[in-house]
Amino acid sequence: MRIRKSARILLINQNLEILLFKFSHKADALAGQSYWATIGGGVETGETFQQAACRELLEETGLNINDVGPCITTRSFEMQLPSSETVIADEQFFVVFIKDHQIKEERWTEHEKQVIKQQRWWCLRQLKNTQETVFPDNIPQILSHHFPDIFKV
C-alpha cells in the first residue's frame, strides 16, 4: 500500500481559535461523507513536510508564511482518498499563530471548491463538545499538551 505524506496545519488566531474546513463529498469515492479538518494536504515530490505546509497555507488560506516551525505531532493511519485509492496516511502537524487574516480562496483547486463547504474558527471548548466529525479528533489534547500555558483542556 502506498504511503501518502501530508502536512497539516493547526492555524490559530488571536482568540486562540483554530481554523477548520468542512468537507462534504458528493461526487467522488467519499460521497456522503462530511467532516471538519485542518488545513493541509499531500507533500509533493522534492518537498519537505515544512515546505508542503507553507505551500498548503498559501493555497488554502492566502497566507504566505516561509517558516511553520517544527512538527509538533504525527499520526499514521489507513485512509481512502476521494479517488478511491486506499493509502497509509503519514501526517505531520505544524502550528501557526496569526493575528488576523481574511481567508482567500482564489488558489483552491476545482476539487477543493467542490468539497469545501464551510470554514469556521473553533475554540477548544467547542471542539471538545461537538458531535460533528473532526479530523484529527484530538486537537484539544494536542494543543494543551504542546502549549499548556495557553490551552487548557
Helices and strands as residue ranges (DSSP letters): E 3-12, E 18-24, E 34-37, E 39-42, H 49-61, E 73-80, E 86-97, H 110-115, E 116-122, H 124-129, E 134-135, H 139-146
